[in-house]
Amino acid sequence: RLLPRGALSLEDCRCPVCLEIFMEPVTLPCTHTFCKDCFLESVDKATLCCPLCRMRVSSWARRNSRSKTLVNQQLWTQIQNCFPLQCQRRLSGLDGSSDDNPAGTARADVP
């Protein structure tokens, strides 16, 4: 089943660290994406490497932290637009295990 162009599936928006929907996603130069908190907690503080592929991201992380551009705002906005209920649950401290949309489609009206 094809999703509308530009639509995200819920699975596309799951953090590989916490396995929940991304909160303030950080997309590294290696293209791996994590929740901001998961990235900051799981990154090796000494070497600043991607938690998945171990690519060094120290210069990138320092530069983007200073300029307040660590969060992938385009993806974050898209996630909030596609999955407002799941985002609200995460922001409220509820887990995502009871998602109303288990099929992972971006909109409930998509057949």
N, C-alpha and C positions, 0 to 999 in steps of 0.2 A: 504494500500500500504506500503510495507516495503522499507526502505531506505537501501542503501549499509551499510554493517557493519562499524561502527565507524562514519557514517555521522550524521550530526546534522540537525535538522529542524530549520527553522528560529524561530519558536515558542519556541524551547528549549533555544534559545539565547536571549530572551527578559528579560530585567531587570524588576522586579516587582515594582520598584519605578518609573522609568521614562517611562517604556513601550517601550523603544527603544532597538536596538541590544546592547549587552554588549560592553562597552568600558573598557578595562583593568579589566576583571571580577575578583571579590574577592569572593572565596568560603569559607564560614565560617565552623567551626567544625560541626555545625548543618546541613550542606550540602546546606543551602540557598546561592544563588549566586546573586550578585549585581554588577553594574558598580562601579568601585573604587570611583568615585566622589559621586555617590548616597549613597554608604555605608558611606563614610566620612561625608556627609551632613545629613543623616537620622539617624545615630546611636546616641543614647542618650549619650552625652559626659560624663555625670556623672557616668553612670553605664556600658557603653559599652556593650549593648545588641543587639542581632539580631533584626532588625526592624520588622521581621515577627513573630518569635516564642518567642522572648524576652530572649533567652538563653544568659547567660553572656559570652562574648568573650573578656573581658578586657585583661587577660594575653596573650591570643593568639594574639590579635591585637597589643599589645605593642611589643611582641617578633617578630612578622612578620614584623612590621613597622621598627624596628631596623635593622633586617637582610635583609630588602628590598625584602621580599618574600610575601608581601601582595597579589599581583596579581597572579592569577592562570595562569601561563605562558603556560602550556600545553593547557588549554582551550582557552586562548587568541590566540595562534598560530592557533589552529584548526578553530576558528571563522574567523580569517583573511584569512585563506586559503579557507574556504567554502563560505564566503560572502564578497569578496573584495569590491564590489560596495557599499554595505550597510555600511561597515566600513569607506570607503572613504567619503561617504556622511555625516556620523556622525562627522568624523574628520574635515570636511569642514564646519560644523555647519548647515548642512541641516537636516531636519527631515526625519524620515524613513517612512512617510505615503505614499510615492509614490514608494514603493519598486517594482522593476520590476518582482519580484518573489513572488506574493501574496500567492501561494500555500504553501510556506514554505519549499520547497524541497531544499536540499543542492546544487543541480546542476540543471541548466535549461534543461539539456539533459536527465534527469530522467523522464520516462513517467508517 
